[in-house]
């Protein structure tokens, strides 16, 4: 079955307040927008932080750039979350888009409040921005943060001793 995120050219958006954060981190701590977006979807989902309140959004990218692994992760969440209503998230592009965008916004909120980001996140006049330079080693700190989440979540990695 082809994913609706692949078969439809869906414009993925983020909460307007987070758009500058995505732009700042692209090419700095993440190669592409979709990598940070995917991390935020999983982070928001895992920690049950879904921002469903309607709010202004900014466009980030087209869904066609998601990697096969990202699509698989999203499809898994769609199956888990819509099993009681005929797996509607697998067939309804608008609901699927809202689902991942809501969790990505929730995940970004968590990410920005994380210990690794506290030193870099600033707010002025209601706008959130990052204050850092290449030599702040943000990329290394972000990767360590992601690794620590991976360890903490005790993801089933199979029997690695075989």
N, CA, C and O of each residue as an XYZ file, in Angstrom:
648
protein
N       0.839     -1.180      0.000
C       0.000      0.000      0.000
C       0.885      1.244      0.000
O       1.806      1.360      0.808
N       0.603      2.156     -0.896
C       1.365      3.392     -0.990
C       0.856      4.372      0.065
O      -0.352      4.535      0.237
N       1.771      5.016      0.761
C       1.397      5.964      1.801
C       0.738      7.202      1.193
O       1.138      7.673      0.128
N      -0.281      7.722      1.889
C      -0.910      8.947      1.401
C       0.053     10.120      1.452
O      -0.101     11.090      0.710
N       1.040     10.032      2.322
C       2.033     11.113      2.380
C       2.945     11.092      1.159
O       3.580     12.098      0.842
N       3.015      9.957      0.476
C       3.793      9.841     -0.756
C       2.929     10.095     -1.982
O       3.378     10.701     -2.955
N       1.677      9.624     -1.930
C       0.817      9.726     -3.113
C       0.212     11.113     -3.283
O      -0.172     11.486     -4.392
N       0.123     11.871     -2.217
C      -0.419     13.234     -2.268
C       0.740     14.220     -2.086
O       1.682     13.949     -1.341
N       0.664     15.338     -2.755
C       1.665     16.381     -2.557
C       1.131     17.311     -1.469
O       0.510     18.334     -1.759
N       1.377     16.947     -0.244
C       0.830     17.646      0.908
C       1.831     18.680      1.409
O       3.002     18.363      1.623
N       1.378     19.903      1.595
C       2.212     20.966      2.140
C       2.212     20.843      3.656
O       1.185     21.041      4.305
N       3.359     20.519      4.206
C       3.496     20.351      5.649
C       3.779     21.714      6.271
O       4.596     22.487      5.771
N       3.085     21.989      7.369
C       3.194     23.283      8.025
C       3.543     23.119      9.492
O       3.409     22.039     10.067
N       3.993     24.211     10.081
C       4.279     24.228     11.510
C       3.624     25.451     12.133
O       3.220     26.379     11.432
N       3.527     25.441     13.414
C       3.029     26.587     14.152
C       3.879     27.795     13.750
O       5.105     27.706     13.686
N       3.232     28.900     13.485
C       3.924     30.092     12.978
C       5.115     30.486     13.862
O       6.169     30.867     13.352
N       4.945     30.395     15.162
C       6.013     30.771     16.098
C       7.261     29.895     15.963
O       8.351     30.296     16.371
N       7.100     28.702     15.392
C       8.229     27.777     15.276
C       8.937     27.852     13.929
O       9.989     27.236     13.756
N       8.390     28.584     12.985
C       8.959     28.607     11.638
C      10.413     29.079     11.641
O      11.254     28.485     10.965
N      10.717     30.125     12.383
C      12.096     30.633     12.439
C      13.041     29.620     13.093
O      14.217     29.541     12.737
N      12.522     28.851     14.046
C      13.339     27.812     14.694
C      13.733     26.758     13.657
O      14.894     26.357     13.581
N      12.766     26.317     12.867
C      13.057     25.348     11.804
C      14.103     25.920     10.848
O      15.064     25.237     10.494
N      13.917     27.158     10.436
C      14.850     27.783      9.492
C      16.253     27.883     10.093
O      17.248     27.667      9.402
N      16.323     28.207     11.369
C      17.626     28.351     12.023
C      18.348     27.003     12.146
O      19.561     26.919     11.955
N      17.593     25.966     12.462
C      18.217     24.653     12.687
C      18.532     23.900     11.398
O      19.352     22.982     11.404
N      17.885     24.280     10.285
C      18.163     23.611      9.009
C      19.592     23.933      8.571
O      19.982     25.097      8.477
N      20.352     22.891      8.311
C      21.733     23.059      7.897
C      22.671     23.348      9.059
O      23.876     23.507      8.867
N      22.124     23.415     10.245
C      22.937     23.711     11.421
C      22.975     22.489     12.337
O      24.036     21.913     12.577
N      21.812     22.103     12.841
C      21.729     20.893     13.661
C      21.027     19.771     12.912
O      21.137     18.606     13.295
N      20.303     20.113     11.842
C      19.596     19.147     11.003
C      19.840     19.528      9.555
O      19.904     20.710      9.219
N      19.976     18.527      8.700
C      20.219     18.806      7.286
C      18.999     19.405      6.602
O      19.122     20.323      5.792
N      17.822     18.883      6.931
C      16.591     19.295      6.253
C      15.466     19.496      7.259
O      15.505     18.951      8.362
N      14.466     20.281      6.873
C      13.308     20.529      7.733
C      12.645     19.237      8.173
O      12.281     19.088      9.340
N      12.486     18.293      7.235
C      11.710     17.083      7.545
C      12.360     16.241      8.630
O      11.661     15.509      9.330
N      13.676     16.322      8.791
C      14.347     15.552      9.844
C      13.949     16.061     11.226
O      13.610     15.271     12.106
N      13.990     17.365     11.416
C      13.574     17.951     12.691
C      12.076     17.755     12.901
O      11.643     17.435     14.008
N      11.292     17.941     11.859
C       9.847     17.743     11.942
C       9.528     16.319     12.410
O       8.695     16.128     13.296
N      10.184     15.331     11.817
C       9.936     13.927     12.173
C      10.320     13.650     13.620
O       9.598     12.956     14.335
N      11.450     14.190     14.050
C      11.843     14.044     15.453
C      10.753     14.619     16.356
O      10.384     14.008     17.359
N      10.245     15.790     15.999
C       9.225     16.435     16.817
C       7.912     15.653     16.821
O       7.240     15.595     17.851
N       7.534     15.051     15.693
C       6.319     14.221     15.653
C       6.456     13.084     16.665
O       5.565     12.864     17.485
N       7.563     12.372     16.602
C       7.772     11.220     17.494
C       7.864     11.671     18.946
O       7.302     11.025     19.831
N       8.559     12.762     19.199
C       8.695     13.289     20.553
C       7.330     13.697     21.110
O       6.992     13.352     22.242
N       6.555     14.423     20.322
C       5.220     14.819     20.752
C       4.314     13.630     20.999
O       3.568     13.599     21.977
N       4.382     12.644     20.104
C       3.539     11.452     20.244
C       3.942     10.649     21.480
O       3.094     10.274     22.289
N       5.214     10.397     21.615
C       5.698      9.583     22.729
C       5.362     10.212     24.078
O       5.024      9.513     25.034
N       5.459     11.546     24.145
C       5.214     12.237     25.411
C       3.787     12.816     25.498
O       3.479     13.632     26.367
N       2.928     12.362     24.563
C       1.500     12.703     24.573
C       1.252     14.216     24.604
O       0.439     14.709     25.386
N       1.957     14.928     23.753
C       1.784     16.377     23.675
C       1.333     16.746     22.263
O       2.149     17.033     21.387
N       0.037     16.730     22.068
C      -0.542     17.060     20.767
C      -1.221     18.423     20.859
O      -2.108     18.621     21.689
N      -0.812     19.347     20.023
C      -1.385     20.696     20.024
C      -2.509     20.749     18.999
O      -2.267     20.935     17.806
N      -3.739     20.585     19.473
C      -4.880     20.528     18.555
C      -5.573     21.867     18.391
O      -6.422     22.013     17.512
N      -5.237     22.837     19.207
C      -5.868     24.156     19.104
C      -5.504     24.785     17.755
O      -4.341     24.783     17.352
N      -6.504     25.317     17.074
C      -6.264     25.964     15.781
C      -5.390     27.195     15.987
O      -5.620     27.990     16.898
N      -4.382     27.340     15.125
C      -3.446     28.456     15.232
C      -2.853     28.758     13.863
O      -2.961     27.964     12.929
N      -2.229     29.917     13.767
C      -1.593     30.295     12.501
C      -0.439     29.348     12.205
O       0.316     28.966     13.099
N      -0.314     28.977     10.933
C       0.745     28.057     10.514
C       1.535     28.659      9.363
O       1.055     29.523      8.629
N       2.766     28.172      9.231
C       3.650     28.545      8.120
C       4.036     27.269      7.383
O       4.234     26.223      8.002
N       4.141     27.355      6.072
C       4.547     26.192      5.294
C       6.035     25.916      5.476
O       6.857     26.830      5.548
N       6.354     24.612      5.551
C       7.739     24.176      5.712
C       8.272     23.481      4.463
O       9.306     23.869      3.921
N       7.549     22.439      4.008
C       8.036     21.604      2.920
C       6.905     20.750      2.376
O       5.801     20.752      2.919
N       7.179     20.028      1.312
C       6.213     19.105      0.722
C       6.430     17.709      1.301
O       7.561     17.314      1.584
N       5.358     16.980      1.469
C       5.449     15.638      2.064
C       6.287     14.670      1.229
O       6.707     13.627      1.731
N       6.530     14.996     -0.019
C       7.324     14.114     -0.878
C       8.770     13.946     -0.453
O       9.457     13.063     -0.968
N       9.256     14.768      0.472
C      10.661     14.665      0.901
C      10.861     13.717      2.084
O      11.998     13.431      2.457
N       9.768     13.228      2.677
C       9.933     12.283      3.791
C      10.662     11.037      3.310
O      10.410     10.537      2.213
N      11.566     10.544      4.146
C      12.294      9.316      3.819
C      11.366      8.119      4.018
O      10.349      8.230      4.703
N      11.712      6.968      3.419
C      10.906      5.758      3.648
C      10.779      5.401      5.130
O       9.728      4.922      5.554
N      11.819      5.623      5.917
C      11.749      5.317      7.354
C      10.793      6.262      8.072
O      10.069      5.846      8.977
N      10.788      7.530      7.673
C       9.850      8.483      8.278
C       8.411      8.104      7.925
O       7.530      8.129      8.785
N       8.179      7.758      6.677
C       6.841      7.339      6.231
C       6.385      6.110      7.017
O       5.233      6.037      7.446
N       7.286      5.148      7.204
C       6.952      3.943      7.968
C       6.591      4.292      9.402
O       5.622      3.760      9.944
N       7.354      5.175     10.019
C       7.054      5.587     11.396
C       5.684      6.257     11.464
O       4.891      5.955     12.356
N       5.399      7.166     10.529
C       4.103      7.853     10.530
C       2.961      6.869     10.276
O       1.928      6.932     10.943
N       3.142      5.960      9.315
C       2.094      4.969      9.040
C       1.817      4.107     10.264
O       0.671      3.736     10.519
N       2.860      3.788     11.017
C       2.676      3.013     12.248
C       1.806      3.789     13.231
O       0.900      3.226     13.846
N       2.086      5.083     13.375
C       1.267      5.907     14.264
C      -0.167      6.012     13.744
O      -1.115      5.984     14.528
N      -0.328      6.133     12.422
C      -1.673      6.208     11.836
C      -2.468      4.937     12.142
O      -3.655      5.000     12.461
N      -1.805      3.791     12.040
C      -2.471      2.508     12.311
C      -2.867      2.416     13.781
O      -3.994      2.041     14.103
N      -1.944      2.757     14.665
C      -2.228      2.701     16.104
C      -3.393      3.621     16.464
O      -4.291      3.236     17.213
N      -3.371      4.820     15.932
C      -4.346      5.840     16.324
C      -5.699      5.730     15.637
O      -6.679      6.276     16.143
N      -5.786      5.046     14.507
C      -7.078      5.011     13.814
C      -7.628      3.598     13.639
O      -8.493      3.368     12.794
N      -7.132      2.654     14.434
C      -7.611      1.274     14.302
C      -9.090      1.140     14.643
O      -9.755      0.223     14.160
N      -9.614      2.050     15.475
C     -11.020      1.971     15.865
C     -11.965      2.630     14.864
O     -13.182      2.495     14.992
N     -11.438      3.327     13.886
C     -12.312      3.940     12.871
C     -11.842      3.603     11.459
O     -11.679      4.475     10.605
N     -11.632      2.306     11.247
C     -11.261      1.782      9.919
C      -9.959      2.349      9.368
O      -9.810      2.509      8.156
N      -9.026      2.648     10.249
C      -7.698      3.123      9.820
C      -7.804      4.355      8.919
O      -7.111      4.461      7.908
N      -8.673      5.271      9.300
C      -8.951      6.454      8.471
C      -7.738      7.344      8.242
O      -7.665      8.033      7.225
N      -6.792      7.342      9.161
C      -5.598      8.174      8.966
C      -4.748      7.694      7.791
O      -3.940      8.450      7.251
N      -4.934      6.436      7.400
C      -4.187      5.908      6.256
C      -4.805      6.324      4.925
O      -4.172      6.204      3.876
N      -6.041      6.811      4.970
C      -6.734      7.126      3.712
C      -7.193      8.571      3.601
O      -7.634      8.995      2.533
N      -7.102      9.317      4.657
C      -7.566     10.707      4.656
C      -6.368     11.653      4.782
O      -5.863     11.868      5.883
N      -5.914     12.215      3.661
C      -4.712     13.059      3.684
C      -4.814     14.256      4.636
O      -3.833     14.601      5.295
N      -5.966     14.879      4.714
C      -6.105     16.060      5.575
C      -5.996     15.689      7.053
O      -5.344     16.390      7.828
N      -6.637     14.584      7.438
C      -6.534     14.125      8.843
C      -5.117     13.686      9.173
O      -4.620     13.965     10.264
N      -4.464     13.003      8.243
C      -3.077     12.556      8.467
C      -2.152     13.758      8.635
O      -1.295     13.781      9.519
N      -2.339     14.744      7.782
C      -1.525     15.967      7.846
C      -1.715     16.662      9.196
O      -0.739     17.021      9.855
N      -2.970     16.852      9.605
C      -3.244     17.511     10.888
C      -2.640     16.719     12.049
O      -2.082     17.294     12.983
N      -2.757     15.407     11.975
C      -2.231     14.525     13.023
C      -0.735     14.748     13.217
O      -0.285     14.987     14.338
N       0.043     14.672     12.129
C       1.497     14.804     12.288
C       1.892     16.244     12.608
O       2.851     16.469     13.345
N       1.173     17.211     12.069
C       1.489     18.610     12.378
C       1.204     18.920     13.850
O       1.994     19.606     14.499
N       0.090     18.424     14.379
C      -0.245     18.655     15.787
C       0.808     18.050     16.712
O       1.222     18.678     17.687
N       1.238     16.830     16.404
C       2.258     16.200     17.240
C       3.631     16.845     17.034
O       4.417     16.925     17.977
N       3.926     17.297     15.834
C       5.207     17.984     15.599
C       5.269     19.283     16.401
O       6.306     19.604     16.982
N       4.169     20.029     16.434
C       4.144     21.261     17.234
C       4.302     20.946     18.717
O       5.020     21.644     19.433
N       3.629     19.893     19.175
C       3.776     19.473     20.569
C       5.190     19.017     20.877
O       5.732     19.313     21.942
N       5.783     18.294     19.936
C       7.162     17.839     20.112
C       8.154     18.993     20.098
O       9.132     18.985     20.846
N       7.904     19.983     19.253
C       8.788     21.154     19.211
C       8.724     21.902     20.533
O       9.742     22.383     21.031
N       7.523     22.000     21.102
C       7.388     22.650     22.402
C       8.257     21.941     23.441
O       8.959     22.591     24.216
N       8.210     20.622     23.455
C       9.027     19.828     24.388
C      10.508     20.015     24.088
O      11.312     20.231     24.995
N      10.862     19.930     22.806
C      12.256     20.055     22.381
C      12.845     21.397     22.813
O      13.970     21.447     23.310
N      12.099     22.475     22.629
C      12.602     23.802     22.981
C      12.752     23.987     24.488
O      13.554     24.803     24.941
N      11.980     23.230     25.260
C      12.083     23.315     26.722
C      13.094     22.319     27.289
O      13.349     22.308     28.493
N      13.667     21.484     26.424
C      14.611     20.468     26.885
C      15.879     21.116     27.425
O      16.208     22.257     27.099
N      16.567     20.370     28.243
C      17.797     20.874     28.852
C      18.823     21.294     27.804
O      19.528     22.287     27.988
N      18.909     20.551     26.717
C      19.901     20.851     25.684
C      19.591     22.174     24.970
O      20.509     22.863     24.525
N      18.320     22.528     24.860
C      17.949     23.735     24.119
C      17.774     24.974     25.000
O      17.763     26.096     24.495
N      17.641     24.779     26.291
C      17.402     25.915     27.197
C      18.433     27.032     27.044
O      18.095     28.212     27.146
N      19.672     26.664     26.804
C      20.735     27.670     26.686
C      20.640     28.474     25.397
O      21.217     29.557     25.306
N      19.929     27.969     24.407
C      19.880     28.601     23.093
C      18.560     29.317     22.795
O      18.522     30.229     21.969
N      17.483     28.908     23.461
C      16.161     29.460     23.164
C      15.969     30.778     23.908
O      16.172     30.865     25.118
N      15.579     31.785     23.161
C      15.318     33.109     23.723
C      13.931     33.553     23.264
O      13.405     33.052     22.270
N      13.358     34.483     23.988
C      12.053     35.018     23.613
C      12.085     36.524     23.794
O      12.553     37.036     24.811
N      11.579     37.224     22.787
C      11.517     38.680     22.854
C      10.247     39.125     22.145
O       9.998     38.742     21.002
N       9.460     39.922     22.819
C       8.208     40.435     22.265
C       7.312     39.307     21.756
O       6.656     39.444     20.724
N       7.289     38.197     22.486
C       6.439     37.074     22.114
C       6.986     36.204     21.001
O       6.342     35.226     20.618
N       8.157     36.530     20.470
C       8.772     35.739     19.405
C       9.859     34.842     19.982
O      10.671     35.269     20.802
N       9.856     33.600     19.539
C      10.859     32.628     19.973
C      11.964     32.604     18.932
O      11.693     32.558     17.732
N      13.207     32.635     19.388
C      14.331     32.548     18.462
C      15.495     31.829     19.153
O      15.488     31.629     20.368
N      16.474     31.453     18.364
C      17.661     30.785     18.897
C      18.832     31.746     18.869
O      19.006     32.513     17.922
N      19.612     31.693     19.897
C      20.815     32.505     19.967
C      21.998     31.556     20.138
O      22.271     31.069     21.235
N      22.679     31.309     19.049
C      23.808     30.381     19.102
C      24.689     30.591     17.879
O      24.309     31.257     16.915
N      25.866     30.008     17.950
C      26.783     30.064     16.817
C      27.269     28.651     16.542
O      27.047     27.741     17.341
N      27.933     28.473     15.407
C      28.416     27.136     15.016
C      29.316     26.536     16.088
O      29.317     25.319     16.274
N      30.069     27.347     16.786
C      31.010     26.797     17.765
C      30.368     26.486     19.117
O      31.070     26.134     20.066
N      29.043     26.612     19.216
C      28.356     26.231     20.449
C      28.142     24.721     20.543
O      27.648     24.232     21.559
N      28.501     23.988     19.513
C      28.381     22.528     19.470
C      26.942     22.059     19.637
O      26.683     21.001     20.213
N      26.010     22.859     19.127
C      24.599     22.494     19.245
C      24.312     21.155     18.577
O      23.574     20.336     19.126
N      24.882     20.924     17.408
C      24.599     19.685     16.692
C      24.958     18.479     17.549
O      24.184     17.527     17.643
N      26.110     18.518     18.161
C      26.548     17.415     19.017
C      25.604     17.256     20.215
O      25.262     16.135     20.592
N      25.190     18.366     20.805
C      24.299     18.309     21.957
C      22.919     17.781     21.564
O      22.315     17.004     22.302
N      22.428     18.202     20.408
C      21.131     17.716     19.931
C      21.197     16.218     19.670
O      20.278     15.485     20.035
N      22.265     15.761     19.049
C      22.401     14.324     18.777
C      22.475     13.527     20.080
O      21.904     12.440     20.173
N      23.160     14.047     21.063
C      23.209     13.382     22.356
C      21.810     13.320     22.976
O      21.428     12.307     23.561
N      21.057     14.404     22.842
C      19.685     14.449     23.356
C      18.840     13.373     22.689
O      18.123     12.640     23.370
N      18.915     13.271     21.367
C      18.150     12.270     20.624
C      18.566     10.866     21.070
O      17.714     10.003     21.283
N      19.868     10.639     21.210
C      20.360      9.329     21.658
C      19.838      9.012     23.064
O      19.452      7.876     23.338
N      19.825     10.008     23.950
C      19.356      9.757     25.314
C      17.870      9.413     25.317
O      17.429      8.601     26.130
N      17.086     10.022     24.415
C      15.671      9.668     24.297
C      15.533      8.218     23.853
O      14.722      7.464     24.389
N      16.332      7.845     22.875
C      16.319      6.487     22.337
C      16.589      5.481     23.455
O      15.895      4.470     23.570
N      17.589      5.761     24.266
C      17.915      4.864     25.381
C      16.810      4.848     26.425
O      16.418      3.784     26.904
N      16.304      6.033     26.778
C      15.286      6.146     27.826
C      13.978      5.474     27.455
O      13.280      4.959     28.328
N      13.636      5.470     26.179
C      12.361      4.917     25.757
C      12.377      3.398     25.659
O      11.341      2.784     25.405
N      13.529      2.793     25.856
C      13.657      1.340     25.820
C      12.981      0.755     24.595
O      12.154     -0.152     24.690
N      13.347      1.287     23.461
C      12.798      0.811     22.198
C      13.260     -0.622     21.974
O      14.431     -0.949     22.169
N      12.333     -1.461     21.564
C      12.662     -2.847     21.289
C      13.586     -2.908     20.074
O      13.163     -2.652     18.946
N      14.824     -3.243     20.314
C      15.812     -3.312     19.241
C      16.063     -4.738     18.797
O      16.963     -5.000     17.999
N      15.268     -5.654     19.314
C      15.477     -7.058     18.990
C      16.647     -7.629     19.757
O      17.293     -6.917     20.526
N      16.920     -8.875     19.563
C      18.037     -9.517     20.238
C      19.305     -9.230     19.450
O      19.530     -9.829     18.398
N      20.124     -8.334     19.940
C      21.327     -7.930     19.241
C      22.493     -8.880     19.483
O      23.575     -8.696     18.925
N      22.275     -9.891     20.311
C      23.348    -10.850     20.603
C      23.379    -12.002     19.628
O      24.276    -12.843     19.701
N      22.422    -12.066     18.715
C      22.367    -13.175     17.758
C      23.371    -12.978     16.657
O      23.471    -13.811     15.756
